[in-house]
Amino acid sequence: MITDFLNWLADLPPALLLVGAGLLVFGETTLGLGFIAPGETGLFILGTTATSVPKFLLMWVVTTACAVLGYTVGFLLGKYFGPKLRQTKMVRRHGADAWDNAVGFLRRRGAVAVLIAIFLPVMRTLVPAAAGAAGLPYRKFLPAAGIAGTAWCAIHIGIGAALGESAKWLEEAIGKGSWVVLLLMVAVFGLVMLVKRRKSGALAETVGAQPSGAQTSGAGAQPESTPRSASESENTAPH
């Protein structure tokens, strides 16, 4: 059963697989499509077709280019329409607080936030537009996006390829019982993804809620004293 599905997937036209992987990654790194068809899961599945070094390298190059392109589109959206994007349904599905956290995180960490955020589902989807809205220079954003996209795509394609080979080996070892293993793998994978998304959402709130330097310095300022009433002034006046 597992082998049949993986063989069917691998028999699809290579160009179709590459286009599908590229579109999923592009949607994952911009606002919108990542909410409908998560690129992370899709890249795991399509990564099972990378059964040779040339196939792996080709998919890696294509998906990395699409990741950088998606990040660039999101960056431009945030740069020119940032305040309006906060009110869209795409952002509100994760909450306006998630958007504010992403903007705050980028203002404090700069390009380093781009490297970290790509591994966090919620932040990964919001960070391109948030980077533009936060005023991060593109000359700093692009190298970070390239490094992050390269690493993220390589890891997910590699894991997908390893899972595909492991599934084939399991089916050969246990025969007809492989469908049970498949269901267990799907259940475990779904649980891991759910926990990961919840933890990443909590982490996004944590990193976004940290006060900025200006806020920290402002917090230490002493409040102005309130003026005393006329009666108090008379009572304390020297006789």
N, C-alpha and C positions, 0 to 999 in steps of 0.2 A: 504493500500500500504506500509506504513512505517512498520507496524507490520509484514506484510508478509516477507519483506526483513530481518528484525531483527530476526524473527523466523527462517528463512532459514539459516541465519548466525549462530544462536545459535545451530541449529541442526547439524552443521558440526561436524565431530569427534573432541573431545577436543584436542587430540594430534596434529591434523592438525592446529588448531587455535593457539596452543602454539608454534609450529614450525614456523608458519607464523609470529607471533608477534616477536619471537626471531630473525628471519632472518632480519626483517625490522629494528629492533633496532640495530642489529649488523652492518647492512649496513649504518645506519644513523651515527654511531659513528666511522666509518672508512671511508677511501677515496673511492669514487666510487658509491656504490649503493644508497647512500642517494640522489644523483643528479637525479636518475632515478625513484625511488619509495620512497618518503620521509617517514621515519619512524614515524615522528610526526603525520602525517595524518593517516597512517595505524594503529597506536596505538590508536588513537581516535576511529576509526571504530571498531577495534577488542575489544576495551574496552567495547563496548556495550554488549558483551557476558558475561561479568563478573557480572552476576546477583545474585551471592551469595558470602558470605565471603570466603568460600574455593576457589571458582573460581578466585576471586580477588587476594587472597594471592598467589595462584599457578602461575598466570600470572605475578604477581609482581616479584616473586622470579626468574622466568625464564628470563624475560626481563631485570631485573637488572644484572643477571649473563652475559647475552649476551652483555649488554652495557659495562660492565667492560672488557669483553673479547675483544670487538671491540676496546675499548680505548687502551688496551694493545697492540693489533696488530698494531694500528696506531702509538703508541709510539715507538715500535720497528722499524717500517718503517722510522719514522723520525730520530731515533737515528743513523741508519746505512746508510740510503739513502737520508737524508734530502735535500741536495743541488740539487740532481737529481729530487726529487719530485716536486720541484718548477717549473720545465719545463714541467711537464706532462699536458695532456689535462684536467685531473680531477681538477688540481689546477687552470689552466688557465681559466676554465669556470667561476670561481669566480674572477679571476684576480690575477696576481702576487702580487699586492699591498695587497690583502686580506691575502695572505700567510705571507708577510712581517709584516703586522700588528699583526697577530696572534703570530708570533715569538717574536716580540717586546713586546707585551702584556705579554707573559709568562716570558720573561727575567726580566721584571720589577716586576710583581706580584707573580711569582712563582706558588705554588699550589693553591693559591686563585683564580688565573685566570681560573683554571680547574672548580672550583665550579660555577663561573659566566658564563663561555663560553657555558656550556651545554644548557643554556636557550636562546642562540642566534643562530639561524639556521646556518649562515655562519661560525661563530666561532666554533660551535659544531662539524661541519664536519671536520674542519681543525686542531682543537686544539690537538688531540692525536698525530698526526705526528709532529706538530709544537712544542709540548712539548719535544719530543725526540730530535728534531733539536736544540732546545734552550738549551739543556743540563740539563734539570730538572731531578734530581735524581729520580729513579723509586720508592724508598722507600717513597718519598714525593708525587709522582704522584698517586700511587695506592690508598691510603686512600681518597684522594680528589676525584678521579674517582669513588670510591665506594659510597661515600656520594652523589655526584652529580647524578650518575646513579640511585640510590635508590629514591632520591627525584623526579627526572624527570619522571621516570616510574610510580611512585605512583600517581603523579599529572595527568598525561595524561590518565592513565587507569581509575582513578576516574572520570575525566571529561567525558570520553567516556561512562562509566556506567550511569552517571547522565543524559547525553543527550539521551541515549537509553530509559531510563524510562520516561523522559519528552516527547519524541516523541510518545511513546505508549499512554501516557495520552492524548496528543493532538489529536491523531487520534480517540480515543474513544469519545472525547468531540466534535469534529467538523465533524466526519464521512468522507464523500467522498471528502470534501475539503482539506483533509490532503495532497494531492499531491501538492497543492499550498504552503502549509507550508513547505513541503520538499524542493521544489525549492527555496523558500526564505531562508531556513536554509543553503542550499548549497551555494547560492549566497553570503550570509553574511559571511559564514565561509571562502569562497574563498577570499573575500575582506579583511577580517581580516588577513588571512595568508599572502596575498600579501603585505599589509601595514606593517605587523610585520617583514617580510623578508627585506623590504626596510629600515625600521628603524634600524634593527639589523645590516644591512650592513653599514649604516652610523655610528652606534655606534662602529662597529669594526674598521672603519677608524679612529674614534676619539681616541679610546683607544690605537690603534696601532701607531698613529701619535705623541703621547706624547713623548717628548725627554727622553732618559734614563739619569741616574745620570752622566754617563761619558760624555754624550753629553752636559748636562746642565753645568757641570763644565768647559768643554772645550769652551762652548760658551762665558763664561765670560772672557776668556783669551784675553789679548790685542794683536793685530796683531803686528808683528815685524816691526820696522821702516825700510823703504827702504833706501839703501845707497845713499848718496848725490853724485851728479856728481862732477867731478874735478873742473869745473868752479865755482860751488857753494862753494866748499871747499876753493878755492882761495879768493872768495869775502868775505867770513866770517872769513878768517884767520886774526889774529891780526897783525897790522902794527907796 
